[in-house]
Amino acid sequence: MNRDPLRIARSRSGGVRAARRFVANRGAVVGAVLALALVGVAIAGMFAAPNAMNIDDDLSTIGAPLPPSAHAPLGTDHLGRDVWSRIAAGATTSLTIAAAATCLAIAIGVAVGLVAGYAGGWSTTRS
């Protein structure tokens, strides 16, 4: 049995090789970081944004939006709503819709693939 350490080190699993190729691709890493940031905002928004759907009426005495404060980290909009809470609520809604659309696309794709594989014919022949 050949126990050459160099050969053993070179025969890494496919997962390790894929991870190294992923990390070497700058665009993939930037995309993953942005996607994780969006997921983080959505998750934080569910817990840390208590004013997401109600109008706070936080306006100044002359009716202008308030600047950032401890109560509203990004300030308020022209209707007095907390901007951070609105962003977090929007991220949560967007990710929910994206997850539902992905599940629907997977279900349709699996159904079409099963029918095509079972029925055979032109969809399974190679040209």
N, C-alpha and C positions, 0 to 999 in steps of 0.2 A: 504494500500500500504506500502510495506517494504522499508524504506529509510535508511537502515543500511550503514554508510559510508565505512566500511570495505568491504562489499560485492560490493559496487559500484566501489571501487578502484581496486578490483580484476577482475572485468569484463571489462577489457580493450579491445580495438579493436584488430583485428587480425594484423593490420599493426604495432601497437605498440609492440606487442609480437614478430613479425617477426624482427623488427628493433633491439630489445634487444637481440634476439638470434643471429642475424648477428654480432652485435658488440661484443658479447661474443666469437665468433669464430675468433681466431687470424689469421688463414690462409685466411679466407674470407676478413678480413680487409686489410691484406697485399696485396692480389690480387687486391682489389678495389683501393688501393692507387697506385699501379703500373700501373693499367689500366688508372686511371685518370692522372697520370704523362705522359703516352704516348699520351693521348688525348691532354693534355696541350702542350706538345712539338709540336705536329702536328698543333695545332691552332696557337701557337706562331710562328711556322715556316712559316705559310702563310703570316704573317704580318711583322715579325722581321728578316727574312732571305732573304734579297734582292738579294743575290748572289747565289741562289740555283742551277740554271741551266747553268750558264755561267762560262767560265774559266777566272779567274782573272789574271792569270800569276803572282801571288804574290810569287815569289821565291827570294831567296837571290842572291847576285852577283855570287856565285859559283854554283847556281842551286839547292840548298837544300831547303826543306820546311821551312817556317817561323814559329817561335814560336808564342804562343798566344799573341794577341795584342788587341787594341781597335777595329781595323777593322775586325779581325778574332779571336773571343773569344777562339776558340779551336785550333788555328793555321791553317796552310794549309797543303795539302797533297803533294805528289811528283809531281803533275801536277799544283800546285799553286791554287787549289780550296779551298775555305773556308770550313773547316770540319763541323762547326756548321750548315752552310746552307745545306750541303749535308745530314746531319743527319735529319734535320727538313724536307727536301724534301722527304726523304725516309719514315719518319713516316707518312707524309701526304698521300703518295702513298699507303703505307701499310694499313692505316685505310680506304681509299677509296675502295680498293680491298676487304677488310674484310666486309665492309658495303654492297657492291654489292653481295658478296657471301652469306651473311646472308639473304638479300632480296630474292635472287634466291632460297635458301633453303626453306624459308618460303612459297614462291609462290608454289613450287613443293609440299611441305608437305600439304598445304591447298588443292591443286587440288586433290592429291591422297586421302586425307581424305574425301573430298566431294564426290568423285566417290565411295569410299568404303562405306560411309554412305548411299548414295542413292541406290547403287546396292544391298547392304545387302549381305547375304550369309555367307561364312566361316569367313570373316574378322570381322563380327560384333557379331558372336556367342561366347558364353563363354564356356570354356571347363571345 
